[in-house]
């Protein structure tokens, strides 16, 4: 018994020393990560984690419901799609053709109103906000220097367009496994702005694509400073309300005091509302007769900036799969809004996991599988 007590006291002392060391070295955010992730039975960030964080409300306006296709839910999922959905934990699969919902399916305990984490699909939404800020005159154009808003970067040639197109040259560490990475710190720490404004431009901006979440976070801070409005408010007034979203959404914040939205990730919403951004860009920035975004900005966004990096535009992933011009919003756990303008198709998939990357491809295999299944399921529909 004495040995057991000594062992317990020793373990408590070791834990206390570890906690103290984390606070002393400014890695105490790891404790929040442990509480939010491991103590809830997970091993990484997960789609239902938003209640563990501070959030801003993205308010909806008058709801504009999606129309239902004449063949709504009369088509069946392919056996391959059913297998993938089971394997990867799909919670929402939505197919929209000709602006009408033709198929939607939800996992147990999820439905049309279920809100889950967008993860990096928020990057596309933040880029859309950049386009609106340019249209509104708050930002000059894609070539405006970031240093005009944050003097820390005045000596660099980095532009707002470089941030949106993943070509900033910032020394961000895009690591999803290390608890000591900037990605982990930005997700769990407070005062996110401090982390971002300590970054340095260490490579020449505007040369090639290097996917860095810090780019989009800095872009969000530029938009907030340029407009003088909280990001959730600007998003609500210019997109959520005019586009008739079905629900208020939540945007995860760094903490209750600074209240900076995590623009590189973390909008909690539903499949039907995420799909509206596919429709907006498919219609060249116009929504029900109202021009929300400049058509030129939309066209630029879904076109590769660099020929050698033809998988990315400005805030959107790009693909020519099946010889179709496809653009997509994408999140780390297989969140997708896949838009195929040629066939007036939008596919939304939300879920717990994504598949493995195909060698030499810019997407995991499930991305292509969702597209293949959609064409097989809708081939007889008008």
Helices and strands as residue ranges (DSSP letters): H 2-24, H 29-36, G 38-40, G 49-52, E 55-58, E 67-68, H 79-88, E 90-97, E 100-106, E 116-117, H 121-135, G 146-148, G 151-153, H 160-164, H 182-188, H 192-197, H 213-227, H 231-235, I 236-240, E 249-252, E 267-269, H 271-282, E 286-287, E 290-291, H 295-301, G 307-309, E 317-319, G 321-323, E 326-330, E 336-340, G 341-343, E 345-351, H 365-378
